[in-house]
Amino acid sequence: SPLEGENCTPDLAISGVAWNDGKSPIQTVEISVDLGESWQQTMLEQSSQPYGWVHWHLNLALPSSVHQVWSRATDEMGRTQPLEGDVHWNPDGYEWNGVDKVSFTVSLPHGHIEGAKNE
C-alpha cells in the first residue's frame, strides 16, 4: 500500500510484504521515494515460517505530487533485490526479483492548504 495509481493524503502508511527462497530470513526492507537515491528502513513483522511473508511498514509525510515508492528486501545472507529484476527472469515469469515500484498521487483533502495549520 498504496496501490498503483491510488490517490493518498500527505500522511500515509507505506506497507507491503517481502519473501524469499527460505534459505535465510529477511533482515531488512527499505523504501525509496527519490528513485533510489536514498533508502529508509521499514519496520518488520517477522514470520515464524521460513517461507512466510514478512510484513513491513513505514509512515511518511509526503508533499502533494505524483510519487513513486521503491521497495527492496535484504536477507541475512546479504542478498539484496537488484534494481532491475530480469537478471534471472524467464519468459514464464519465474525468478523475477527486482525492486518493486509503485506510483501514486498525494493530494490534500478538499479545503486544506499545503503548509497551513488546520485546527
C-alpha positions as CSV (number, residue, x, y, z in Angstrom):
1,S,0.0,0.0,0.0
2,P,-0.5,2.4,-1.5
3,L,-1.7,0.7,-4.7
4,E,-0.6,1.6,-8.2
5,G,-2.4,4.8,-9.3
6,E,-4.0,5.4,-5.8
7,N,-4.8,8.9,-4.5
8,C,-3.5,9.4,-1.0
9,T,-3.3,12.1,1.7
10,P,0.1,13.5,2.7
11,D,0.4,11.5,5.9
12,L,0.3,7.9,4.8
13,A,1.5,4.4,5.7
14,I,3.6,2.6,3.2
15,S,3.3,-1.2,3.7
16,G,3.8,-4.5,2.0
17,V,5.2,-8.0,2.3
18,A,8.6,-9.5,1.5
19,W,9.6,-13.1,1.0
20,N,12.5,-15.1,-0.4
21,D,13.6,-18.7,-1.0
22,G,13.6,-19.5,2.7
23,K,17.3,-20.2,2.9
24,S,17.9,-17.1,5.1
25,P,15.4,-14.8,7.0
26,I,14.6,-11.4,5.6
27,Q,16.8,-8.9,7.6
28,T,15.6,-5.5,6.2
29,V,13.2,-3.9,3.9
30,E,14.0,-0.4,2.7
31,I,11.9,2.0,0.6
32,S,13.0,5.0,-1.6
33,V,10.8,7.9,-2.7
34,D,13.6,9.5,-4.7
35,L,14.2,6.9,-7.4
36,G,16.8,5.0,-5.4
37,E,19.0,8.0,-4.4
38,S,18.4,7.2,-0.7
39,W,16.7,4.4,1.2
40,Q,14.8,4.3,4.5
41,Q,14.5,1.2,6.6
42,T,11.0,0.0,7.4
43,M,9.6,-1.8,10.5
44,L,9.3,-5.6,10.1
45,E,6.9,-8.1,11.5
46,Q,8.9,-11.4,11.1
47,S,7.2,-14.6,10.0
48,S,7.7,-17.7,12.1
49,Q,7.9,-19.8,8.9
50,P,11.0,-19.9,6.6
51,Y,8.9,-19.3,3.5
52,G,6.4,-17.0,5.1
53,W,5.7,-13.4,4.2
54,V,7.4,-10.7,6.2
55,H,5.0,-7.8,6.6
56,W,6.7,-4.3,6.7
57,H,5.5,-0.7,7.1
58,L,6.8,2.9,7.3
59,N,4.8,6.1,8.0
60,L,5.7,9.0,5.8
61,A,4.6,12.6,5.2
62,L,4.9,13.5,1.5
63,P,4.2,16.7,-0.4
64,S,1.3,16.9,-2.9
65,S,2.6,15.5,-6.1
66,V,2.9,12.2,-8.1
67,H,5.3,9.9,-6.3
68,Q,6.9,6.5,-6.9
69,V,7.9,4.3,-4.0
70,W,10.5,1.6,-4.5
71,S,10.9,-1.3,-2.1
72,R,13.7,-3.8,-1.7
73,A,14.5,-6.6,0.7
74,T,17.8,-7.9,2.0
75,D,18.2,-11.2,3.8
76,E,20.6,-12.3,6.4
77,M,22.9,-13.7,3.7
78,G,23.3,-10.2,2.4
79,R,21.3,-10.8,-0.8
80,T,19.5,-7.6,-1.8
81,Q,17.0,-7.3,-4.6
82,P,18.6,-5.8,-7.7
83,L,17.2,-2.5,-9.1
84,E,16.2,-4.5,-12.2
85,G,14.8,-8.0,-11.7
86,D,15.3,-9.5,-15.1
87,V,18.8,-11.0,-14.4
88,H,17.4,-14.5,-13.8
89,W,13.9,-13.9,-15.2
90,N,12.5,-16.2,-17.8
91,P,9.6,-15.9,-20.3
92,D,7.2,-17.8,-17.9
93,G,7.7,-15.0,-15.3
94,Y,9.6,-17.1,-12.8
95,E,12.5,-15.7,-10.8
96,W,11.8,-12.0,-11.4
97,N,13.0,-10.4,-8.2
98,G,13.7,-6.8,-8.8
99,V,12.9,-3.7,-6.7
100,D,9.1,-3.2,-6.7
101,K,8.0,0.2,-7.9
102,V,4.5,1.7,-7.3
103,S,3.3,5.1,-8.5
104,F,0.6,7.1,-6.6
105,T,-0.6,10.7,-6.1
106,V,-0.5,12.6,-2.9
107,S,-3.1,15.4,-2.6
108,L,-4.6,17.4,0.2
109,P,-8.1,16.7,1.4
110,H,-10.7,19.1,0.0
111,G,-10.4,22.5,1.7
112,H,-6.9,22.1,3.1
113,I,-4.0,24.3,2.0
114,E,-0.5,22.9,1.8
115,G,1.7,24.2,4.6
116,A,-1.2,25.7,6.5
117,K,-2.1,24.5,10.0
118,N,-5.7,23.3,10.1
119,E,-7.2,23.4,13.6
